[in-house]
Amino acid sequence: MLGQRPSLSPGLRVYAIGDIHGRLDLLDELLSRIEADRAAHPTSRAIHVFLGDYIDRGSSSRETIDRLIGLREARECVFLKGNHELIALKCLSDRSLFDQWMRLGGVETLVSYGVPAGQLASGKPIVELQAAFHHALPQAHLRFFRDLQPSFTCGDFFFAHAGVRPGVELSRQIENDLLWIRDEFLSSTEDFGKIVVHGHTPTREIEVGPNRINIDTGAFATGRLSCLAIEDSSLWVIDTLQAVGLRDAI
């Protein structure tokens, strides 16, 4: 892909959305701006690709999942798995991961699912917190988490939460790298064969490189949730901090 303008098939548009982390307010604002973009620039087919990390840190993880499940009924969506969803799901069966999850923002997620904050602050045994999470998690949410995809390919673009392992074909990437990798991927100048669109590593601005595009603008801390829109060989940004209606071309 290096030296060549990447593109999608004619008539297709992709809206790729970065890490939400329980910020339902930002998600609603961004989805509204995406709808405005669609209305102003109609297309025959649009796919919303979400890059994972829907939960933790922000105060509205449960409500965010409800919103995404509802959106799936109205729009064509692809939901990728983030490392935060991976840990939350594993915590349902593996108590040894609970401490790690809590450090990554799982406390806010448990509270959003109705587990009293007092129980968390009082140092309740992990087995009790695990049972409370089991009880509070709706079946529709459990199915949503279990159905998340590790990656998605469309045209000249490869979408994954964290990135890819250099030196490994895209078709042979393993989930652990797709959800967790950082330095080896971020510093690589390798031609991956497609442009990798990812999140996982927060930056102040969307990063556009010759082999990757990072769209995690740290929504939880910055208030900026970003979307990369792709159509033909055109790229533009929609985010929650720009003036309404602005289409920032890349």
KOLFI-852663 format. One record per residue: x, y, z of N, C-alpha, C in turn; residue in one letter; residue number from 1. Coordinates in nm, 2 decimals. Each point is the difference from the previous one (the first is absolute). Layout:
N
     n.px     n.py     n.pz    ca.px    ca.py    ca.pz     c.px     c.py     c.pz   residu   num
        X        Y        Z        X        Y        Z        X        Y        Z        A   NUM
...
//
This chain:
250
     n.px     n.py     n.pz    ca.px    ca.py    ca.pz     c.px     c.py     c.pz   residu   num
     0.08    -0.12     0.00    -0.08     0.12     0.00     0.08     0.13     0.00        M     1
     0.13    -0.01     0.04     0.08     0.12     0.01     0.01     0.07    -0.14        L     2
    -0.02     0.13     0.00     0.01     0.07    -0.13    -0.12     0.00    -0.08        G     3
    -0.10    -0.07     0.05    -0.13    -0.01    -0.08    -0.11     0.05     0.08        Q     4
    -0.09     0.07    -0.06    -0.12     0.06     0.07    -0.10    -0.11     0.03        R     5
    -0.02    -0.04     0.13    -0.10    -0.11     0.03    -0.14     0.05    -0.03        P     6
    -0.09    -0.10    -0.03    -0.13     0.03    -0.04    -0.10    -0.11     0.04        S     7
    -0.13     0.03    -0.01    -0.11    -0.10     0.01    -0.07    -0.02    -0.13        L     8
    -0.08    -0.10    -0.01    -0.08    -0.02    -0.12    -0.09     0.11    -0.02        S     9
    -0.03     0.04    -0.13    -0.10     0.11    -0.02    -0.13    -0.03     0.06        P    10
    -0.06     0.11     0.05    -0.14    -0.01     0.06     0.00    -0.04     0.15        G    11
     0.12    -0.02     0.06     0.01    -0.05     0.14     0.07     0.11     0.08        L    12
    -0.05     0.03     0.12     0.06     0.09     0.09     0.01    -0.07     0.14        R    13
     0.12     0.02     0.06     0.02    -0.05     0.14     0.01     0.12     0.09        V    14
    -0.07    -0.02     0.12     0.02     0.10     0.11     0.07    -0.09     0.11        Y    15
     0.13     0.03     0.03     0.07    -0.08     0.10     0.01     0.09     0.13        A    16
    -0.05    -0.06     0.11    -0.01     0.08     0.12     0.09    -0.06     0.10        I    17
     0.08     0.10     0.07     0.10    -0.04     0.10    -0.05    -0.04     0.13        G    18
     0.09    -0.01     0.10    -0.03    -0.05     0.13    -0.10     0.09     0.08        D    19
    -0.11    -0.06     0.04    -0.11     0.08     0.07     0.02     0.00     0.15        I    20
     0.03    -0.11     0.06     0.03    -0.01     0.14    -0.11     0.06     0.09        H    21
    -0.12    -0.04    -0.03    -0.11     0.04     0.09    -0.05     0.14    -0.01        G    22
     0.04     0.07    -0.10    -0.04     0.14    -0.02    -0.12     0.00    -0.10        R    23
    -0.12    -0.03     0.06    -0.12    -0.01    -0.08    -0.03     0.14    -0.06        L    24
     0.03     0.11     0.08    -0.03     0.13    -0.05     0.08     0.03    -0.13        D    25
     0.12    -0.04     0.00     0.08     0.03    -0.12    -0.04    -0.09    -0.12        L    26
    -0.04    -0.13     0.03    -0.05    -0.09    -0.10    -0.12     0.06    -0.07        L    27
    -0.10     0.04     0.09    -0.12     0.06    -0.06     0.03     0.12    -0.09        D    28
     0.09     0.09     0.05     0.03     0.11    -0.08     0.07    -0.03    -0.13        E    29
     0.09    -0.10     0.00     0.07    -0.04    -0.12    -0.09    -0.07    -0.10        L    30
    -0.09    -0.08     0.05    -0.10    -0.07    -0.09    -0.09     0.10    -0.06        L    31
    -0.04     0.11     0.07    -0.08     0.10    -0.06     0.08     0.07    -0.11        S    32
     0.13     0.03     0.02     0.08     0.06    -0.10     0.02    -0.09    -0.12        R    33
     0.01    -0.13     0.02     0.01    -0.09    -0.11    -0.13     0.00    -0.08        I    34
    -0.11     0.00     0.07    -0.13     0.01    -0.08    -0.01     0.12    -0.08        E    35
     0.04     0.11     0.06     0.00     0.13    -0.08     0.09    -0.01    -0.12        A    36
     0.11    -0.07     0.01     0.09    -0.01    -0.11    -0.06    -0.09    -0.11        D    37
    -0.07    -0.11     0.04    -0.07    -0.08    -0.09    -0.11     0.08    -0.08        R    38
    -0.07     0.08     0.08    -0.11     0.08    -0.06     0.05     0.10    -0.10        A    39
     0.12     0.06     0.03     0.05     0.10    -0.09     0.07    -0.06    -0.12        A    40
     0.05    -0.12     0.02     0.08    -0.07    -0.11    -0.05    -0.14    -0.01        H    41
    -0.12    -0.02    -0.06    -0.06    -0.14     0.00     0.09    -0.10    -0.07        P    42
    -0.01    -0.13     0.04     0.07    -0.11    -0.05    -0.09    -0.12    -0.01        T    43
     0.03    -0.09    -0.09    -0.09    -0.12    -0.01     0.02    -0.10     0.11        S    44
     0.12     0.00     0.06     0.03    -0.09     0.11     0.10     0.05     0.09        R    45
    -0.03     0.00     0.13     0.10     0.04     0.10     0.01    -0.10     0.11        A    46
     0.12    -0.03     0.04     0.03    -0.09     0.11     0.06     0.08     0.12        I    47
    -0.06    -0.02     0.12     0.06     0.05     0.12     0.10    -0.11     0.06        H    48
     0.12     0.03     0.01     0.10    -0.09     0.05     0.05     0.05     0.14        V    49
    -0.03    -0.07     0.10     0.04     0.04     0.14     0.12    -0.08     0.04        F    50
     0.11     0.07     0.05     0.13    -0.06     0.02     0.02    -0.05     0.14        L    51
    -0.11    -0.02     0.08     0.02    -0.06     0.13     0.02     0.10     0.11        G    52
     0.01    -0.05     0.13     0.01     0.08     0.12    -0.12     0.08     0.01        D    53
    -0.11    -0.06     0.01    -0.13     0.07     0.02    -0.02     0.03     0.15        Y    54
     0.06    -0.08     0.09    -0.03     0.01     0.14     0.13     0.05     0.08        I    55
    -0.03     0.01     0.13     0.11     0.04     0.10     0.03     0.14     0.00        D    56
     0.04     0.06     0.11     0.05     0.13     0.02    -0.12     0.10     0.00        R    57
    -0.07     0.01    -0.10    -0.12     0.09     0.00    -0.11    -0.05     0.09        G    58
    -0.10     0.08     0.02    -0.11    -0.03     0.09    -0.12    -0.08    -0.06        S    59
     0.00    -0.01    -0.13    -0.12    -0.06    -0.06     0.03    -0.12    -0.09        S    60
     0.07    -0.10     0.05     0.04    -0.11    -0.08    -0.13    -0.08    -0.04        S    61
    -0.08    -0.03     0.10    -0.12    -0.08    -0.03    -0.09     0.07    -0.11        R    62
    -0.02     0.13     0.02    -0.08     0.08    -0.09     0.06     0.01    -0.14        E    63
     0.14     0.00     0.00     0.06     0.00    -0.13    -0.02    -0.13    -0.08        T    64
     0.00    -0.11     0.07    -0.03    -0.13    -0.07    -0.14    -0.01    -0.04        I    65
    -0.09     0.05     0.08    -0.14     0.01    -0.05    -0.02     0.08    -0.12        D    66
     0.07     0.11    -0.01     0.00     0.09    -0.12     0.05    -0.07    -0.12        R    67
     0.11    -0.07     0.01     0.06    -0.07    -0.11    -0.09    -0.11    -0.05        L    68
    -0.06    -0.07     0.09    -0.09    -0.11    -0.03    -0.12     0.05    -0.08        I    69
    -0.05     0.12     0.05    -0.11     0.06    -0.07     0.04     0.05    -0.14        G    70
     0.12     0.06    -0.01     0.05     0.05    -0.13     0.00    -0.11    -0.10        L    71
     0.04    -0.12     0.04     0.01    -0.11    -0.09    -0.13    -0.03    -0.08        R    72
    -0.11     0.04     0.07    -0.13    -0.03    -0.07    -0.03     0.10    -0.11        E    73
     0.07     0.12     0.01    -0.03     0.10    -0.10     0.11     0.02    -0.11        A    74
     0.12    -0.04     0.04     0.12     0.03    -0.09     0.08    -0.13    -0.01        R    75
     0.07    -0.01    -0.12     0.09    -0.11    -0.02     0.12     0.02     0.09        E    76
     0.03    -0.09     0.09     0.11     0.02     0.10     0.09    -0.12     0.00        C    77
     0.13     0.03     0.03     0.10    -0.10     0.04     0.06     0.04     0.13        V    78
    -0.01    -0.09     0.10     0.05     0.03     0.13     0.13    -0.08     0.03        F    79
     0.11     0.06     0.01     0.12    -0.07     0.03     0.03    -0.01     0.15        L    80
     0.08    -0.09     0.04     0.02    -0.03     0.14     0.12     0.09     0.05        K    81
    -0.01     0.06     0.11     0.12     0.07     0.06     0.05    -0.08     0.12        G    82
     0.12     0.04     0.05     0.05    -0.07     0.11    -0.08     0.01     0.13        N    83
    -0.08     0.11     0.01    -0.08     0.02     0.12    -0.12    -0.10     0.00        H    84
    -0.06    -0.02    -0.12    -0.11    -0.10    -0.01     0.05    -0.14     0.03        E    85
     0.12    -0.03    -0.05     0.07    -0.13     0.02     0.01    -0.03     0.15        L    86
     0.05     0.10     0.07     0.02    -0.02     0.14    -0.13    -0.02     0.08        I    87
    -0.09     0.09    -0.03    -0.13    -0.01     0.07    -0.07    -0.13    -0.03        A    88
     0.01    -0.05    -0.12    -0.06    -0.13    -0.03     0.07    -0.11     0.07        L    89
     0.13     0.00     0.01     0.08    -0.10     0.07    -0.03     0.00     0.15        K    90
    -0.03     0.12     0.05    -0.02     0.01     0.15    -0.13    -0.08     0.04        C    91
    -0.08    -0.03    -0.09    -0.12    -0.08     0.03     0.04    -0.14     0.04        L    92
     0.11    -0.04    -0.04     0.04    -0.14     0.03     0.14    -0.01     0.07        S    93
     0.07     0.11     0.00     0.14     0.00     0.05     0.02     0.11     0.10        D    94
    -0.01    -0.03     0.13     0.01     0.10     0.11     0.13     0.06     0.01        R    95
     0.11    -0.07    -0.06     0.13     0.06     0.02     0.02     0.12    -0.08        S    96
    -0.09     0.04    -0.10     0.02     0.12    -0.08    -0.07     0.12     0.06        L    97
    -0.08    -0.02     0.11    -0.08     0.11     0.05     0.08     0.12     0.04        F    98
     0.11    -0.02     0.07     0.09     0.11     0.04     0.05     0.08    -0.12        D    99
     0.04    -0.07    -0.10     0.04     0.07    -0.12    -0.11     0.08    -0.07        Q   100
    -0.12    -0.06     0.00    -0.11     0.07    -0.06    -0.04     0.12     0.08        W   101
     0.01    -0.01     0.13    -0.03     0.12     0.09     0.09     0.11    -0.03        M   102
     0.13    -0.03    -0.02     0.10     0.10    -0.03    -0.02     0.07    -0.13        R   103
    -0.06    -0.07    -0.10    -0.02     0.05    -0.13    -0.14     0.07    -0.02        L   104
    -0.07     0.02     0.12    -0.12     0.07    -0.01    -0.13    -0.08     0.02        G   105
     0.02    -0.13     0.04    -0.11    -0.09     0.01    -0.10     0.04     0.11        G   106
     0.05     0.08     0.10    -0.08     0.04     0.11    -0.12     0.08    -0.05        V   107
     0.03     0.10    -0.09    -0.11     0.08    -0.06    -0.10    -0.09    -0.08        E   108
     0.05    -0.10    -0.06    -0.09    -0.09    -0.08    -0.09    -0.08     0.09        T   109
     0.05    -0.05     0.11    -0.08    -0.08     0.10    -0.11     0.09     0.06        L   110
     0.04     0.13     0.03    -0.10     0.09     0.06    -0.11     0.03    -0.11        V   111
     0.04     0.01    -0.12    -0.10     0.03    -0.11    -0.10    -0.12    -0.01        S   112
     0.05    -0.12     0.03    -0.09    -0.12    -0.01    -0.08    -0.02     0.14        Y   113
     0.01     0.09     0.09    -0.07    -0.01     0.12     0.06    -0.06     0.12        G   114
     0.13    -0.03    -0.01     0.07    -0.05     0.11     0.04     0.12     0.09        V   115
    -0.05     0.00     0.13     0.01     0.12     0.08     0.15     0.04     0.02        P   116
     0.02     0.13    -0.01     0.14     0.05     0.01     0.05    -0.03     0.14        A   117
    -0.09    -0.01     0.10     0.04    -0.03     0.14     0.06    -0.14     0.01        G   118
    -0.05    -0.09    -0.08     0.05    -0.14     0.01     0.14     0.00    -0.05        Q   119
     0.03     0.08    -0.11     0.13     0.01    -0.06     0.10     0.06     0.10        L   120
    -0.04     0.11     0.07     0.08     0.08     0.08     0.03    -0.08     0.13        A   121
    -0.09    -0.09     0.04     0.02    -0.07     0.13     0.08    -0.12    -0.01        S   122
     0.05    -0.03    -0.12     0.09    -0.11    -0.02    -0.07    -0.14     0.00        G   123
    -0.12     0.00    -0.05    -0.08    -0.13    -0.01     0.09    -0.10    -0.07        K   124
    -0.01    -0.13     0.04     0.07    -0.11    -0.06    -0.03     0.00    -0.15        P   125
     0.10    -0.03    -0.08    -0.01     0.00    -0.14    -0.11    -0.10    -0.05        I   126
    -0.02    -0.11     0.07    -0.10    -0.10    -0.04    -0.14     0.06     0.01        V   127
    -0.02     0.10     0.10    -0.13     0.06     0.01    -0.02     0.10    -0.11        E   128
     0.11     0.08    -0.04    -0.01     0.09    -0.11    -0.02    -0.07    -0.13        L   129
     0.06    -0.11    -0.02    -0.02    -0.08    -0.12    -0.14    -0.05    -0.01        Q   130
    -0.06    -0.04     0.11    -0.14    -0.05     0.00    -0.09     0.12    -0.03        A   131
     0.03     0.11     0.06    -0.09     0.12    -0.03     0.01     0.04    -0.14        A   132
     0.11    -0.01    -0.06     0.02     0.04    -0.15    -0.08    -0.10    -0.08        F   133
     0.01    -0.13     0.03    -0.07    -0.10    -0.07    -0.15     0.03     0.00        H   134
    -0.05     0.03     0.12    -0.14     0.03     0.02    -0.05     0.12    -0.08        H   135
     0.09     0.10     0.00    -0.04     0.13    -0.05     0.01     0.01    -0.15        A   136
     0.08    -0.09    -0.06     0.03     0.01    -0.15    -0.12    -0.05    -0.08        L   137
    -0.07     0.08    -0.08    -0.11    -0.06    -0.08     0.05    -0.09    -0.10        P   138
    -0.08    -0.10    -0.04     0.04    -0.10    -0.10     0.03     0.07    -0.13        Q   139
    -0.07     0.10    -0.04     0.03     0.07    -0.12     0.14     0.06     0.00        A   140
     0.04     0.05     0.11     0.14     0.06     0.01     0.10    -0.11     0.00        H   141
    -0.03    -0.12     0.06     0.10    -0.11     0.00     0.01    -0.05    -0.15        L   142
    -0.10     0.00    -0.07     0.00    -0.05    -0.14     0.08     0.11    -0.08        R   143
    -0.02     0.12     0.03     0.07     0.11    -0.07     0.15    -0.02     0.02        F   144
     0.05    -0.01     0.13     0.14    -0.02     0.02     0.05    -0.13    -0.06        F   145
    -0.07    -0.11     0.00     0.05    -0.12    -0.06     0.01     0.00    -0.15        R   146
    -0.09     0.09    -0.06     0.00     0.01    -0.15     0.10     0.10    -0.06        D   147
     0.07     0.07     0.09     0.10     0.10    -0.06     0.10    -0.07    -0.08        L   148
     0.04     0.07    -0.11     0.10    -0.05    -0.10     0.14     0.05     0.04        Q   149
     0.10    -0.08    -0.03     0.14     0.04     0.03     0.05     0.10    -0.11        P   150
    -0.05    -0.01    -0.12     0.04     0.09    -0.11    -0.10     0.01    -0.11        S   151
     0.02     0.09    -0.09    -0.09     0.02    -0.11     0.08     0.05    -0.12        F   152
    -0.03    -0.05    -0.12     0.07     0.05    -0.12    -0.10     0.05    -0.10        T   153
     0.03     0.12    -0.05    -0.09     0.06    -0.10     0.09     0.08    -0.10        C   154
     0.00    -0.04    -0.13     0.08     0.07    -0.10     0.15    -0.01     0.04        G   155
     0.06     0.11     0.00     0.14     0.01     0.03     0.03     0.03     0.15        D   156
    -0.10    -0.02     0.08     0.01     0.03     0.14    -0.02    -0.13     0.09        F   157
     0.08     0.00     0.11    -0.01    -0.11     0.10    -0.03     0.06     0.13        F   158
    -0.11    -0.03     0.07    -0.04     0.06     0.12     0.03    -0.09     0.12        F   159
     0.06     0.04     0.10     0.03    -0.07     0.12     0.01     0.09     0.12        A   160
    -0.03    -0.05     0.12     0.00     0.09     0.11     0.14     0.07     0.03        H   161
     0.10    -0.09     0.01     0.14     0.05     0.04     0.09     0.01    -0.12        A   162
     0.00    -0.09    -0.09     0.09     0.00    -0.11     0.04    -0.14    -0.04        G   163
     0.11    -0.02    -0.07     0.04    -0.13    -0.04     0.14    -0.03     0.03        V   164
     0.04    -0.13    -0.01     0.14    -0.04     0.03     0.08     0.01    -0.13        R   165
     0.10     0.09    -0.01     0.08     0.01    -0.12     0.06    -0.14    -0.03        P   166
     0.02    -0.03    -0.13     0.05    -0.12    -0.05    -0.09    -0.12     0.00        G   167
    -0.13     0.02     0.04    -0.10    -0.10    -0.01    -0.11     0.04    -0.09        V   168
    -0.04    -0.09    -0.10    -0.10     0.04    -0.09    -0.13     0.04     0.07        E   169
    -0.08     0.09    -0.05    -0.12     0.04     0.06    -0.10    -0.12     0.03        L   170
     0.00    -0.09    -0.09    -0.09    -0.12     0.02     0.05    -0.09     0.11        S   171
     0.12     0.02     0.05     0.06    -0.09     0.10     0.02     0.07     0.13        R   172
    -0.06     0.12     0.02     0.02     0.07     0.12    -0.08    -0.07     0.12        Q   173
     0.06     0.01     0.12    -0.07    -0.07     0.11    -0.07     0.11     0.08        I   174
    -0.11    -0.04     0.07    -0.08     0.10     0.07     0.08     0.08     0.11        E   175
     0.09    -0.07     0.07     0.07     0.08     0.10     0.07     0.12    -0.06        N   176
     0.06    -0.02    -0.11     0.07     0.12    -0.07    -0.10     0.10    -0.05        D   177
    -0.11    -0.04    -0.06    -0.10     0.09    -0.05    -0.06     0.09     0.11        L   178
     0.00    -0.06     0.12    -0.07     0.08     0.11     0.10     0.07     0.10        L   179
     0.13    -0.04    -0.01     0.09     0.06     0.10     0.13     0.06    -0.05        W   180
     0.04    -0.03    -0.12     0.13     0.04    -0.05     0.02     0.16     0.00        I   181
     0.12     0.04     0.03     0.03     0.14    -0.01     0.13     0.03    -0.07        R   182
     0.11     0.00     0.08     0.13     0.06    -0.05     0.04    -0.07    -0.13        D   183
     0.00    -0.13    -0.01     0.05    -0.07    -0.12    -0.08     0.05    -0.13        E   184
    -0.13     0.02     0.02    -0.08     0.04    -0.11     0.01     0.15    -0.03        F   185
     0.00     0.08     0.11     0.00     0.14    -0.02     0.13     0.05    -0.06        L   186
     0.11    -0.07     0.03     0.13     0.05    -0.06     0.03    -0.07    -0.13        S   187
    -0.08    -0.08    -0.05     0.03    -0.08    -0.12    -0.02     0.09    -0.13        S   188
     0.09    -0.02    -0.09    -0.02     0.07    -0.13    -0.03    -0.10    -0.11        T   189
    -0.04    -0.12     0.04    -0.03    -0.11    -0.09    -0.13     0.03    -0.08        E   190
     0.00    -0.04    -0.12    -0.12     0.00    -0.08    -0.08    -0.12     0.03        D   191
    -0.11     0.02     0.07    -0.09    -0.11     0.05    -0.09    -0.06    -0.11        F   192
     0.01     0.06    -0.12    -0.09    -0.05    -0.11    -0.13     0.08     0.00        G   193
    -0.05     0.05     0.11    -0.11     0.09     0.01     0.03     0.10     0.10        K   194
    -0.08     0.11     0.00     0.02     0.10     0.10    -0.08    -0.05     0.13        I   195
     0.07     0.00     0.11    -0.06    -0.05     0.13    -0.06     0.12     0.07        V   196
    -0.13    -0.01     0.02    -0.07     0.11     0.08    -0.02    -0.06     0.14        V   197
     0.04     0.07     0.10     0.00    -0.05     0.13    -0.02     0.11     0.11        H   198
    -0.02    -0.05     0.12    -0.01     0.09     0.12     0.10    -0.04     0.10        G   199
    -0.04    -0.01     0.13     0.07    -0.06     0.11     0.11     0.09     0.06        H   200
     0.07     0.08    -0.08     0.10     0.09     0.05    -0.04     0.14    -0.02        T   201
    -0.04     0.07     0.11    -0.06     0.14    -0.02     0.10     0.10    -0.05        P   202
    -0.04     0.08    -0.09     0.08     0.11    -0.05    -0.09     0.13     0.00        T   203
     0.06     0.12    -0.01    -0.08     0.12     0.00    -0.07     0.02    -0.13        R   204
     0.06    -0.04    -0.11    -0.06     0.01    -0.13     0.00    -0.14    -0.07        E   205
    -0.08    -0.02    -0.09     0.00    -0.12    -0.08     0.14     0.00    -0.07        I   206
     0.06    -0.12     0.01     0.14    -0.02    -0.07    -0.02    -0.07    -0.13        E   207
     0.05     0.06    -0.10     0.00    -0.06    -0.14     0.14    -0.03    -0.04        V   208
     0.03    -0.12    -0.02     0.14    -0.04    -0.04    -0.01    -0.08    -0.14        G   209
     0.11    -0.04    -0.05     0.00    -0.07    -0.13    -0.06    -0.14     0.01        P   210
    -0.01    -0.06     0.12    -0.05    -0.13     0.01    -0.10    -0.02     0.11        N   211
    -0.04     0.11     0.07    -0.10    -0.02     0.10    -0.07     0.14     0.03        R   212
    -0.12     0.00     0.06    -0.07     0.11     0.04    -0.05    -0.02     0.14        I   213
     0.04     0.08     0.10    -0.05    -0.02     0.14    -0.11     0.10     0.02        N   214
    -0.12    -0.05     0.04    -0.11     0.09     0.02    -0.05     0.01     0.15        I   215
     0.09    -0.05     0.09    -0.04     0.02     0.14     0.05     0.13     0.05        D   216
    -0.09     0.09     0.02     0.04     0.14     0.05    -0.03     0.02     0.15        T   217
     0.00    -0.12     0.07    -0.02     0.01     0.15    -0.13     0.06     0.05        G   218
    -0.11    -0.05    -0.06    -0.13     0.06     0.03    -0.03     0.02     0.15        A   219
     0.04    -0.10     0.08    -0.03     0.00     0.14     0.06     0.12     0.07        F   220
     0.12     0.03    -0.04     0.07     0.11     0.07    -0.01     0.13    -0.07        A   221
    -0.02     0.00    -0.14     0.01     0.12    -0.08    -0.14     0.06    -0.04        T   222
    -0.10    -0.09     0.00    -0.13     0.04    -0.05     0.00     0.00    -0.15        G   223
     0.10    -0.06    -0.06     0.00     0.00    -0.15    -0.01    -0.15    -0.04        R   224
    -0.11    -0.04    -0.05    -0.02    -0.13    -0.06     0.00     0.02    -0.15        L   225
     0.08    -0.07    -0.07     0.03     0.02    -0.14    -0.05    -0.11    -0.09        S   226
    -0.04     0.04    -0.12    -0.04    -0.10    -0.11     0.08     0.03    -0.12        C   227
     0.05    -0.10    -0.06     0.07     0.01    -0.13    -0.10    -0.05    -0.11        L   228
    -0.04     0.09    -0.09    -0.09    -0.04    -0.11     0.09    -0.03    -0.12        A   229
    -0.04    -0.10    -0.07     0.07    -0.05    -0.12    -0.09    -0.02    -0.12        I   230
     0.02     0.06    -0.11    -0.08    -0.03    -0.12     0.09     0.01    -0.12        E   231
     0.00    -0.10    -0.09     0.09     0.00    -0.12     0.14     0.01     0.06        D   232
     0.07     0.11    -0.04     0.14     0.02     0.05     0.00     0.12     0.09        S   233
    -0.12     0.05     0.04     0.00     0.12     0.09    -0.02    -0.04     0.14        S   234
     0.07     0.08     0.09    -0.01    -0.02     0.14    -0.03     0.13     0.07        L   235
    -0.09     0.00     0.09    -0.03     0.12     0.08    -0.04    -0.04     0.14        W   236
     0.01     0.10     0.09    -0.02    -0.02     0.14    -0.12     0.07     0.05        V   237
    -0.08    -0.07     0.09    -0.11     0.06     0.07     0.03    -0.02     0.14        I   238
    -0.01     0.10     0.09     0.02    -0.02     0.14    -0.08     0.09     0.08        D   239
     0.00    -0.02     0.13    -0.09     0.07     0.09     0.05     0.14     0.05        T   240
     0.11     0.04    -0.05     0.06     0.13     0.04    -0.01     0.10    -0.11        L   241
    -0.01    -0.05    -0.13     0.00     0.10    -0.11    -0.14     0.07    -0.01        Q   242
     0.00     0.10    -0.08    -0.12     0.07    -0.02    -0.10    -0.09    -0.07        A   243
    -0.13     0.01     0.03    -0.10    -0.09    -0.06     0.00     0.02    -0.15        V   244
     0.00    -0.10    -0.07    -0.01     0.00    -0.15     0.13     0.01    -0.07        G   245
     0.11     0.01     0.08     0.13     0.01    -0.06     0.05    -0.14    -0.04        L   246
     0.05    -0.01    -0.12     0.06    -0.12    -0.06     0.14     0.02    -0.02        R   247
     0.09    -0.05     0.09     0.14     0.02    -0.01     0.06    -0.11    -0.09        D   248
     0.04     0.04    -0.12     0.06    -0.10    -0.09     0.15    -0.03     0.04        A   249
     0.04    -0.12    -0.02     0.14    -0.05     0.02     0.07    -0.01    -0.13        I   250
//
